[in-house]
Amino acid sequence: MPPTRSARARAPAPASHYQAIVSGPPRSVRPDWDDSTRYSIDQMQKNFEKFVAHLSPPDPSHWLKQVNLSLIEGFLRWYLDIHEQCEKAEGFKVRVRFWRMYYCNEMKQEFPYELKLETKYLVHELVQDYALDETGTLPPNINGDDLFYMQYHLQVNSTIWFPTQRQRSQHGTLRKMMTATSARAGTLVVSSGYLKKPDSLLWGDIQIFMVANPESPSCRVLLVHATHRLNKGKRNKGRPPIYSYFERNDNLAFCVVQDILEYGFQDDVYSSPFIKKPRDIWQHTQIPKHRLSVPIHIKPEKWDLPIFRPGRRDAEGRWTTHPQNPLTFNQFAEDEVRACRSAGLKEIGGLKRYRKGAAAVIANLNEHKRNHIMGHARAGVFQYYVNQRVDTDIQSMFLETPTQDALVKLSTNSSLTRDPSAPQELSNKQKAEVENNVKLEALKKKRLIAKAELIADYGKICNVNNPEKRAEYEHLCKRIRATRKKLRREAFREVHANFFQTIGDKIIEQNYHGQSTVFEPDTSSISAERKELAALEFKNQDATYISDQELVEDRIRSLELRLRLHSLTIPKPLAAKVVACKSAEKSLDPQSFTGLECPICLGFEDYNTISRTYRFANCYVLNSHIDDVHGGISFSAGWCCNYPPGCGVLLHSMAQLKCHAVKAHRTQLPGAKKFGGRR
């Protein structure tokens, strides 16, 4: 059952209450802008203030009161002259719209209609004068083969780091739900672009049933209903579409039902006290003869809990799933870019490719069904989801010969150009070249001068108590970080594009010299559980000839492995250094410890064994690790030392913890001699 809004209690009020409303001062009922919208408007306001600083008088209010086309033209030309990065016509038009919003907010009135029309023609003229790019290209659609490859790569071959196993699993689930329902990403996760309230798909939008298979009444299958309340233009209004997800036994990796069950166990959402582990779902849901299904209810107190949530650090520095906050669109999009880059896609694209892929398969439905499925507020928008690459063998149809569907399928989707050997990040040499950029060097030099002046006046940067000087220095540091990030992003785009522009020549050259081109992904850091899970879920089998008992056992084993993976957290600094081992469950031998292992990580049983026993280079690096990663441990109620095989000493401060680690466990830390330990 979806969450409901709390209604205002209705009861007659005294006459003085209504008299106070009528006689009181008028209030604004206009809703506040979203933070991202407010930020963009503030940026245009700052730009306009910089522009009028060159005019006489340098007063923004004076010029806004007598706004005309000449003022707008002067400002827009100034904006384009100083913002070289503004190269797209669409982006420029968005900036103009935000400036008009700034005008309306400042003047408390609508933008003059005639001036709005003149501005439209002016923008078109400026687009031509400055040769802004008006073209738009969309990445190829995603089809079933592409989704299979990308899901398998994310599970087995991808070494990109996710804070938690749940966030990795969620990424695949969101892909599957978008292709299964043509949903926008903003329907499932929080979209910061237009939402006024952080809302996303909740557990209250989900219904789970165990149903009798109509084709085989003795066989039971799981079914999930998901209500999409957050469609664009109809958010929490009207009749939202309800989608059904069914068991998929050909590839468990495509089964959204399996994902929902996994997250249900993680969040403890099942209201029945008898469903505590995967096997309970099939053992305790026998369907009575008078019914066709058994609903698996969700606890009412969990209805408002988002299903998709990001990772966060707890008080002890460990990554866990956030208990309340939903996953944001920006985080989802950033993870998708990294995943596509890791998979070797030539055109990285965005999240809309999954929606477009689903739209391609429902193009033959009638208009009303299409609009209901895709959540369109207007009927004409379907044209924007038509594949840019024509996916019809028109010549064969004209010649009345069989169409070459397999080739058409290959040529119109992203499979054609993908290459997992493509670069995924800049090399150290390329990063060093970025540091030598003239603009970045100038900013770093300016920061060094400012830092030297502040240290001369205050001794340390942290001692600066002048708000203006401190803000100016921090702004300079942020500019350096932003410039470095921008330059690296531009450099990587060039490297990535150059790879796909030259890869054909390199392969031909290799073949000419009789050398084959071979690429083997390095999966040494992928845990054995992830590989076993992939082998179980990516079978691509025909389930027709497999017994129901075997299918159920595969599902149970899959859920057990998924839940097991959530307890094998690997910290990001160690993720690239982990070497695969045959058993992730080998016992710890305290006699083998050298004193350079983290005494806190050793006590975390949910960490991977290799992560727990990681040996640091020296005592100083170990000390920095303890301060940086575990510095947030709360000692208010005491902290119990879990050093294996189970120390149990209660400690009350970080200094006491380090002293105890040196004395009792022979940990090597700087200044160990004064604690009476070894050095």
N, C-alpha and C positions, 0 to 999 in steps of 0.2 A: 504494500500500500504506500503510495507516495506521501511525502510530508505535506501537511496542510498548514495554511497561514492562520495565525491566531487572530480572531476577530475582536473588534472593540465591543466591550459590553454595552448594551443598549438599555438606557433607563432615563426617564424624564428628569431634567435638571431644573433648578429654580430659574425664574425669569431673569434674575440678576446675572446669571451665567451667560445667557445669550446677549443681554444688554452690554456686558463687558466686551464680548466679541465684536459687536457692531460699533461700539464707541472707541475701541482700542485703535492704536496706530496700525496702518496696513503692513502686512508682512509678506516677504517673498516666499512663494511656494515653488519657485524654479529649483529643480534638483541640482545638486552639486555635480560638477564635472568629475569624471574619473581622473585618477592621479596622472595617468599617461597623457590624457587630453590637456589637463592643466599644465603639465610640463611643456608640452609643445607650444601652447599659447604663450607661456612665460618666455620661451625662447624667442618667439617672434616679437614679443614686447621688448626684450633686450636688444634685438637687432634694430627695431625701429628707433629706440632711444639712442643707439649708437649713430644711426643715420642722421637724426635731427640735431645731433651734437655738432654737425658740420654746417647747420643752417642758422639763420638769424630770424627770430630768437630761437635758442636751443631748447624749446619747451614742447614736449610731445602733445600736451593738452591743446596748446595753441594751434597746432597743425591738424589735429584730429577734428577740431571744431569747424575748420574750413577745408575739409578734405575735398579734393577734386582729382580728376584723372591725371593731371600733371604731377601732383604729389605722389600718387600711387606709382606712376611710371618711373619717377626718379628713385623711389625707394626700391622697387623691384630690380631696376638695372643695377643699383648699388649692391643689392643682395647677390645678384648673379656674378658681379665682378669680383667680389671678395670670397665667394664660396665656390671654389673650383670643383668641389666634390659633387655639386648639384648638376648631374649630367642627364638625369631622366626627366622627361616632360611630366610624367604622372607625379613624381615626387615634388616637382616645382609647383604644380597645381595644388597639391595638398598644403604646401607652405602658404600659398595665397589664401586658401580657405581658412587656415588657422589665423592669419592676420586679420581677416574680416571678422572672425569670432572675437579677437582681441578688441577690435574697434567697437563691436556691439556691446561687449562687456564694459568697456570704459565709458561709452557715451550713453548707455542704458537705452538704446533704441535699435531698431532694425537698420541694416545697411541699405542705403538708398537704392531703389530698384533700378533706375536708369543707369546709375553709376556701376551697379553690379553687372549689367549687360555690357557696358563699355569696358569694364575690367576683363570680362571674358574675351573680348576681341583683342585687347591689349596683350593678354597672356599668350594668345595664339601668335601674335606678331613677335613677341619676345622669344617664343619657342623657335621660330624660324631664324631670328637674328642670331641667337646664341647656339643654333644647331643642336638643340637638345634632342635626345634620343626618344623617338615616339614609338619605336617598335616594341613588341612584346612577344616573348617566346615562353612556351610552357614545356616542361619536361615530358617525356613520353609517359603514357599510362602505365599503371601496374596491373599485371594479370596474375593468374594463379601461379604460374611458374616462377614469376619474379618474387611473389610473396613467399613461396616455398624456399627459394634460394636465400632471400634476405633473413628469414626466420632461422633457417639452419645456420647461416653464417653468424648471426647474433648469438646463437646458443653454443656453437662449437668452435668456430675459428676466430671470432672477434675478441681482441684483447682490450677493447675500450673499457674504462672503469666506470662502474655505477656505484653510488654510495651503499646501496643495499641490493640484495638479490631480488627483492620485491620490485624495485624500480626497473630492473632489467626485464623481469617478467611482465610488468605493467606495460612496458613499451611495446612488446609483442602483442599483448592483448588489445591495446588501442589500435594498432595496425589492423588486426583481424576484425575488430568491431566496425572500423571505418569502411573496410571493404565489404563487410557483410550487410551493412545498413546504409551505406553512402552518407554517413553522418559527418558533419563538420567536426573538427577537433574541439572547437569551442562548445559543442554540445556535450562533450564527455569530460573535459577538464576546464579549469578556470581560464577564461580568455580575458586578459587585462585590457584589451583594446576597446571593448564597448560595454562590458558588464559593470553595473553599479554595485553589485553585491557579489562576493566570492561564492558562487554556486556552481556545482558540477554534478555529475552522476552520483547519486547517493544510494545507500543500501535500501532505502525506502522505495527506490525505483525498480527494484529487482524482486521477482517472484520465481521460486524454484519448485518444480514438480517432478515426482517420479510417476511416469505414466505407463500404461500398458500399450505395447506396440500394436497398432491396428492390424499390421500384416502378420504378426505372430503374437497372439494374446498372452502366451506364456512367458514372453520376454518383456523385461522392463527397461525403459530408457529414460534418461533425464532430459528435462526441458526447462529452459529459462526464458522468462519474459522480461524485457527491459523497456521502460518508458522513457522516451526522449522529450523531456519537458523544456529543454533549453534551445530549441531551434531558433535560428536567427529571425527576428521580426515577430516571433510568436512565443516569446519567452514566458513560460508559466501561464499561457493563455490558450484558449480554444481546446481542441481535442488533439493532444499530442499523439504521434504514432507509437504503437507498442510493437516491438520487434521480438521475434521468437528465435532462440538459438537451440539447436538440436545436437545430440551426440554425434561426433564424427569419429569413426573407427578406422578410416583409411589412413589418416594421420592425426594422432592425438595433438600434435603441435598446432593444428588448425581449430581445435575444439575450444570455443569460448566457454562452454559449460565447465570444462575442466579447470580453466583459469578462475572462474567465479567461485568454484568449490575451494580452490587453493586459498584465495583471499578470505573466504568465509571462515576457514579454520584459523588463519592468521589473526583475524579480528574477533574471533569467538562470537559470531553473529547468530548462530543457530539457537533458536529458543528451546528446542528439545534438549534436556539434560543427558540424553542417551546417544547423542551424536558428538563424539569427542575425537574420533580418528577416522581415516578414510573408509575402512572396512565397514564401519557402522552404517554408512549411508545405504549400502546394499543389503546389510543384514536386517535392518529394522524398518524397512519401507515396503514390506509386502502389501500389495494392493487388495483391499477387501473385494468380494465378488460383486457387491452392489455399487462399487465405484470404478472409475477409470483412471484415477490418479490419487496420489498422496502428496499434499503440499508440504514442503519443508520450510517452515516459517522462520522469519527473521525477527530477532528481538526488537520490540518497539523502541527501546532506548538506543538502538543502533540505526534507526531509520535516517537520521540526519547526519550520519557519518559518511564522508566521501569515500568512495571505493579506491580511487587512484590518489595516492598520497606520496609526497617526496620523502627522501631521507633527511635526517638531522642528527647532530651530535648530542648525546646525552651528557649528564654531569660528569661522567667518567671518561668522556672523549670517544665513546664508541658510536658508530653509525647505527641508527635504528630508524624505523618508519615513523614519520610524524604522527602523533596520536589524533590530530584533528585537521590540520591544514590540507587543502586539496592540492594536487599537482597542478602547476601553472602551464599555460600554453607555451610560454617562452622556454621553460625548461624542457618540455616535450619536444619543441622544435629544435632546440640546441642538441638534444640527445639524438634526434633523427639525422641531423647533419653529420654528426660524428659517426653514426651507424652506417649511413650511406657512403661516407668517405671510406670507412673501413671495408665495406663490401665491394669497393672498387667501381662505383657508378661514375660514369663520365659526367652526367648532368645531375648535380646533387638535388636540385629542386626543393620542394617543400612538402607539407603534409597534404595539400589538396590533391596530390596525385592519387592517393588512395580513394578519395571521394570520386575522382574522375574515373578511376578504374571500375568502381561499382556502377557509376552512371552509364558506362559503355554497355553493360550487360542488360540494362533495363530500358535502353533506348527504344525498343519496339513496343513497350507498353503504351497504353493510351495516356493522354496528357494528364488526366486527373489522378491516376494511380502514380504516375511519375512524380508529380508535385507533392503528393502525400508522402511517398517514400522518402524523397529527398528533403522534405521540410521547406519547400519554397513558399515564400510569401507572395511572389508574383509568378505568373505562368511563363513569361518569356525568357527567364534566366537560364533555362536548360541549355540554350545554345552555347553558353560559356563552358560547358562540360564536354562538348563534343571533341573527340580526339583531333589534335592538330594534324596528325598523320592519318591520312585516309585509310581506314581499315577494311576496305572492300576491294575485291579483285574485279574491277569493272570490266577489264578487257575480256576476261574469261566469260563473264556474264554476257557481254556483247557478242562474243563468238559462240555462245551457247555450248561451252565446254566446262568440265568440272572445275570449280574454283580451287585455287591453291591456298586453302585456309591455313595450313601449318606455316607456310612462308609468310603469309600476311600477318599472322599472329606474332611471328618472330620480328618482322621488320617494323612493326608499329609500337613496340613496347621497349622498355629499357634494357631488356636482356641483350640486345644487339651489340652494345658497346661497352658493357661492364667489364672491368678488369680488376680483380682483387690485388694485383701487384702494384696498382697505382699508389703514388706517395700519399701518406696519410697526415704527415706533418713536415715542417721544415727540418732539415738537418742542422746540426750544431754550427756548421760552416755557414749555412744560409742565414741562420739567426745572427751570427756574428756580422755578416754583411749588412743586415738590417740596422744593427747598432751603429754602423758607420754612416748612416744617412745624415745628410747635412742638417735637415730640420731637427732631427732627434738629437744630434750632437749639440746644436745651438741651445735647445731646451735644457739638456743636461748641464751644459756649461753655465747657463743662467741659474740653474738650481744650486750648483756648487757655490756660486758667488753668494746667493741668498742664504745658503746654509752657513757659510763662513761668517757672514755678517751677524746672523742670529746667535751663533755660538760665541762670537766675540762679545755680544751684548748680554747674553743670558747664560752662558756656560754650556747649556744643553738645550736641544730642541724641545724637550718635554717641559722645560722651565719657562718657555715663552708665554707670557701672560698678556701680551698685546693682541686682542682679537683680530685686528686688521692684518697685522704682520703674519700671524699664525694662519689665518684664512688664505692670505696671498701665497704663502709657502705651500700649504696643502693643495691649493688649486694648481700650482705649478707641478707638483708631484702627480696629480691626477692627469694633467695634460700630457706628461711624459708617458704615463701608463697607457692612456688612450691613443697617443700617437704611435707608440710601439706596437700596440695591438692592431691598429689600422694598417701599419706598414707590413706587419707579419701576415695579416690577412690578405693584403694585396699581393705580397710576394708568393704566398701559397697558391693563390688563384692562378698566378702566372705559371708556377711550376706544375700545377695540376693540369692546366690547359695545354701546356707544352708537352706533357707526357702523352696525352691522347692525340696530339697533333703529329707526334713523331713515332709512336709505338709501332705503327705499321711498317715504317722504314726499318726500324731496328729488327723486327721479326724477319723481314725479307733478307736483311743483311746476314742474320744468323743462319737462316736456311741456305743462303748462297755459299757460306763457308762450311756447310754440312753440320752445323751445330743446332740442336733442338732448343727451343725456348721452354724452360720448365720453371714452374713456380710452385713451391710447397709452403703453405702457411705454417708459421711457427705456433704450434698449439701446446708447447711445453708448459705454459703457465695456466692452461685450462684444467680445472679440477676434474678428477675422474668421474665425479657425480654428474657434472654437466655433460660429459661425453656419453655416459650410460643413459642419461635421460634423453639425449638426442637420438641415440640408437633405438630407443623404445618408441619415441614419438614421431620420428620421420621415416616410417616404414613404407609409406606410399603403397599400401597393400589393398587388395580386393577383399573387403570384410565379408563378402557373401559366403565364402567357404570356410570361415573361421568360427569355431564354436563360441556360444555366448559366454561360457565360463572363462574361456581364454581371454576374451575381450574385456570382461570385468576384471580379471586378475591384472591385465595390462594397465587398466585405469587405476586400480588401487596402487600398484607399484609406482605408477607415474606420480600420483599424488604424494606418496611417501617420499619419493626422491625430491620432489619440489619442496616439500616442507623441510626436508633435510638440508637442502641448499641454503635455506634462510639462516641456518646456524653456522654456515661456513663463511663468515665475513672475513674479507682480506683487506687490510688498510691500503689506501691508495699508494703510499710510497713503496709498499712491498709487493704490489700486484705484479709489477713487471719483473720482479726478482724471484718469484716463486717457481720452483722446478717441480714438475709433476712427479708424484710418487705412486706406488702401487696401492698403498693403503693410506687413506686420510685419517685413520683411526689409531695409528700406532701410539702406544703408551709413552708417556714422558718418563725419562730416566734422570732424576736429579743429579746422579753421579756424573752425568755427561755435561752438565752445565759448566760454563767457563767463567761466569760472573759478568759477562758482557751481554746477557739476555735481559730484557726488560722484566723486572720482578712483578710488574702489574699485568702486562700482557700474558705472562705465564699463567696467571690465575683466571684468565677469561676462557672458559670452556667452550664458548660458542665461536671462538676464533679457529681458523685452520691451524693444524698442528705445526706446519712450517712457519706460519706467521707468529705463533706463540714462541717458538724457539729460535726466532731470528737472532743472529749474533751481530752486534754492532761493531764498527771498526775500532772504536776506542771508548774510554770512559766519558770523554767530553761529548761525543755524539750521542751516547746513551743518555747522559744527563739532559741534553737539549731535547731529546725525544720525550723524556718524562715530563719536562716542563711544558713543552708545546702541545702534546697530545693529551696528557693526563692532568694538566694544570688546573682543570675545572672540577676536580673531585671535591665533593662536599664532605667536610669533616665535622659538621655540626652535631651529628648523632654518632660520630665515630665511624671508622672505616675498617672493615675486617680484611686482613691480609689473606689472600687465597693462594699463596705460593705453594705449588705442588710439593708433596701429596696432600696438602691441606694444613696451612699454618694456623689460621684462626685467631691471631693476635689482633686486638682492637687498637687502632691507631687514631690520633687526634689532630695531626698536622702533617703537611708535606715534609717538613724537616724531620719529624719523628719517623715518617715512613722511610725516608732515605737512610736514616741512621739504623733503623731496624733491618733494612735490606742489606746494608753493609755488614752489620754484626752477625745477624742470624743466618743470612743466606749467601754471604761472601760475594755480594754484588760489587763490581768495580765502579766507583764513582769518584769524581774529583774531590780531594781532601779526605779520602777514606782513612788515612792514618789517624786523623784526629778522632775518628769514630772507633778506632781499635780494629779496623778491618785491613785487608790486604790492599795493595795498590797495584 
